[in-house]
Amino acid sequence: MNDERKGSPEPMEGRMEALRELPGEVLRTLSKEEINAFLFDEVWPDSLKEKLKDYIVEGD
């Protein structure tokens, strides 16, 4: 678990809205740790990347 998260209780900008937009069948497959990584971490675990591969948009 990421200790830096304790100092920043707010999710990264736009992450909560993005989480709410995920289809329910995808959201139900995410573990608590994956949801926390989605909301708070810059680098995601491979399991989360795999589950969200159809929804990830790569930046420039």
Rosetta blueprint (number, residue, H / E / L):
1 M L
2 N L
3 D H
4 E H
5 R H
6 K H
7 G H
8 S L
9 P L
10 E L
11 P L
12 M L
13 E L
14 G L
15 R H
16 M H
17 E H
18 A H
19 L H
20 R H
21 E H
22 L L
23 P L
24 G H
25 E H
26 V H
27 L H
28 R L
29 T L
30 L L
31 S L
32 K H
33 E H
34 E H
35 I H
36 N H
37 A H
38 F H
39 L H
40 F H
41 D L
42 E L
43 V L
44 W L
45 P L
46 D H
47 S H
48 L H
49 K H
50 E H
51 K H
52 L L
53 K L
54 D L
55 Y L
56 I L
57 V L
58 E L
59 G L
60 D L
